Amino acid sequence: MAIDSSARLAEMFEKPEVKAQADHAVELIAGLAAGDTAKVASLYSGHVDIDDPYDGRGVGDSGLEIVRSWQPARLAEVGEIRLEHYTQADGLGAAELAVDLTKPDGSRVTSKMVVVSELDEKAGRLLRSRLYYRRAWIDGRQHVRLSIKENTIGEITFSNPVIQRYQNALHSGDLAEMAAVFSPDAYLDGHGQSRVLYDKVGMGLYEGRDDVLYCFKQMFDIEGHGDEEAQDHVSVGEIIDRRNVFHDGMTTIMEFCILRPNDPNAPEQAGVAAYELGDDGLLGAARIYDEGW
């Protein structure tokens, strides 16, 4: 059975304080789109603290400058902003958003964005926000997002055994184990521009377990799994530096940085992933937001 995201949001938002923090993420993007410094400043307990793919991190005055000149709003007209998923735990929140954009040539795209925020739960405001989105959907160019989140919690562990099995399979390139952890009707959305990874424009949408495995087979082949002639290859998991993780009981959010020391063009690629369990307890959705592949 497919995941009912609207029902999960409705249940989650029975707690007004959770809904308020999710609303702040939507208001943040709306404030950035409008260049409304007063509105954005009102969302934070202290100084505005935003890390954006185009402008990097800005705190205080430099954060307000990001608001004044937010690049997506300069390169396109921002339309409707929709909250699709929300996860909150351990003083952190992740809002997964769909943002409608109209480019100068009249073409329309929907940019999938994530706002990961450190929360002031007592005050009901934000402390720091990290934005993730694929800039190629906005400006037509492939980008590299360097590391933006240091690991401040030490060794990353996963409280849910299914998520841990998935990470182990990713590390080892075990396609059979991947098949065991995904629901039959699961999906993987890399929010990229192709279903063929060799195109190097990002992972697209894969629906159903067999289709998801098609994606991972490409990934493992690129990394050298199954190729006895490949030398010094490294599995996908070995080059994913996990920086942060939190879990609300159904969805695990993981901030990461892909490390490619032998690739001078893309030595790092920061991103965030959302792993959501289905009603059968297996992985029902894997949503990846980065600028790699």
N, C-alpha and C positions, 0 to 999 in steps of 0.2 A: 504494500500500500504506500502510495507516495506521501511525502511529508506535507502536512497541512500547516504552512507557515503562518497563515492568518489566525488560525486557532491557537497556535503556540504564542503568538504575540498577544492575543486577547487574554490568555491565561496569565502571562507574565505581567501584563499591565493592570492586573487587579491590584498590584502594589503601586500606589500613586508615585512613590519616590523613584521607582524603576522607570515608569513612563516619563517622569519629568527629565531624567537623565537622557533617555532616548530622544526626547523632544529637543534637548539642548544640542545634540549632534545634528539634527535636521536644521535647527536655527543657526548653527555655526555655518553650515554650507550656504544657507540663505543669506546670512550676513556677509559672508565672503563674496557671494555673487553680487550683492548690492553695494559692496564697499562700505558697509555700515559699521564704522569703528565703535560707536557707542553701543550698538546692539551686541557685537561680539564681545566687547569688554565686559558687558553685564553678565556674560555666561561664566566668567572665571572668578574664582575666589581672590586671586592675586593678579599678577601680571598676565596678559595674554601670552600664551605659549603654544605656538603652532609649528609643526614640522610638515612642510608641503613638498611634493615631488619637484615642482619647478623652483621654488625659492629657498628650500632648505629650512632650517630651524630659525624662528624669530621669537624673541622673548621681549616683552615690554614694547618699547618704541619700534623695534624691528618687527615684532609680531603685528603691530598695528599697520606697519608698512605693507606687510603681506596682504592684510585686509584691503587696503586701498588699491592695490595693484594685482589682485589675484588673477593669474594668467588664464585659467579657463574662462573667466568672465570677460577677459580682453580678447580672447580668440574666438569666442562664440557667445551667443545669447543663451543664458541659463533659463530653462523653463521649469517644469514641475520637478519637485524633489520628493521621492517616495522612499519611506523606510520599508525594507524588505525583510530584514532579520535583525535581531538585537540579542546580545549576550552580555550579562553583567555578573561579575563575581570578584571577590577579593579586592575590592576597591578599584576595579577596572571595568570599562564598558567598551563594547565594539558594536557600532551601528553600521550595517551594510545597506547602502543606499543606491537607488537608481536615479540618475540626474539627467534629465532631457536637455540636449544642447542643439541649437540651430547655428550652423556655420555661416560665414559671410556669403557663401555660394548658394545658400538656401537648403543645403543638405542637412538632414537631421540624424543624430546619433544619440544613444543612451549610454552614458558613461557610468560604469559601476564603481562606486567609491566606498571606502571604509574609513570611518573615523574611530580610531582607538584612543580612548581617553583615560587618563589617570584622574580619579574622581575625589572630590571633597564631599564625602557622603554626609557628613554632619551639616554642612552648609547647603548641600544640594546643588553644587556647582562643579565646574571643571577645574582641573589643575594644569594639565598638559594634554595636548592632542596631537596625534600623529595621523596624517592623511595618506591613504594609499589609493592610487588609481593609475590606469594605464594611459600615459600621455599620448600615445600613438592614435588613440581614438579621437583626440582633440586636434592635434597638429599634423598627423600623418607621418610622423617620424618615430623610429624606434629609439628608446632611451635606456640608459643605465642608471639605476637608483642605488647609490652607494649606501653603506651601512648607516642606519639612523638610530638604532636602539642597542645600547649596550646591555649585556647580560648582567643583571643586578641580583639574580636569585640563585645563582650557582647551577648545579646540575639540573637539567630539565627532565622531569619525570611526568608520566601521564597516569592520572588516577583511574582512567577507564581502560580495562584490559583490551578492548577492541581497538582503541586508538593506539595503544602500545603495539599491538600486533601489526597494525597498519604501518607504523613507523619502522618496525623491525623489517617488514617486507620491503619497504622503500629503501632501507639501508642495504639489504642483501640482494635486491633485484629479484625477489621470489614472486613470480607471476601467479603460481598456484595459491600461495598464501593470500595474495591480493584478492583472488576470486572468493576466498573463504570469508573475508571481512566485509565485503560489500553486499548490500541487499540486492535482490534480483532487479528491482526497479530504481536502483540508485543512479545518481548523476554526478558528474564531475564538471565543474565550470571553471576554466582558467581565465575566462573573460578576455581571451586573446582573439586573433583575427584569422586563425586557420585551424583545421583539425589535423593538419599534417605538420608535425613538429619540425621536420626538416626545412620548412619554409621560414623558420626563425622569426615569426611574427606573433608568437604567443599561442598557448593552448586554447582551443575553442571549447564548445560545449559537447559533452559526451553523455548520452542518455541510455540507461540500462547497463547491467553488469558487463555484458559482452562488449559494449561500446567503450566503457571505462577501461576495460582490459586492453582494448585496441590502443588507447592512449598510452597506457603504461608499457605496453610492448614496444612502442616507438621509443619511449623514454629510455627504457633499459637497453635497447639496441644502440641508441646514440651513445650511452655511457659505456658500452662495451660488453654488457652481459650477453652471454650466449655466443660470443665470438672468441673462439679459442686462439685466434691470431692476435687479438687485441693485447697490447702490452701496457702495463702501468695504468690500466683504466681504474676508475674509482666509481663506486656506486652512487646513485643519487643521494642516498641518505648520508653518505660520508662527507658530502660537500654542502650539506645543509647545516648551517650553524644556528641552532635554535636559541633564540634570545629571550623569549618570554612566553608563558602559557597560562591560561586560566580557563576554567570549566564550570558551567552552571548546572550540570547534571544531564543536559542533552547535547550541548554544543561545546566543543573545545576550540578556543582561539589560540593560534600560535603565531607569534611574530618571529621572523627568521631572516637570515641573510645567506644566500647561496654564494659560496666561495669557490672561485675558479682561478687559482693562482697561476695557471698556465695559459690563461686567456687574457692578453693585454687589452683587448677591447671591452671586456666585461668581467673584471676580476671580482666584482661583488654585485649582488643584485638583491636589494632588500624587498621584503614582501610580508604578507600576512595570509594565513589560511584559516578557514572555518570548517571544522569537521562536525557534522551533525548526525546524530544517531536516528535511525528509523524506529518505527514501532516494534520491529522484530529484534531490536538491540544491536543490529549490525549497522555499518555505515550507510546512511541513506543519502548523504550529500557531502561532497568535498568541494569547497569553493576557494579558489586560489586567486589572490590579488597581488600580482607583481608585474614586472616589465621584462621578464626573462623569456626563454624559449622562443 
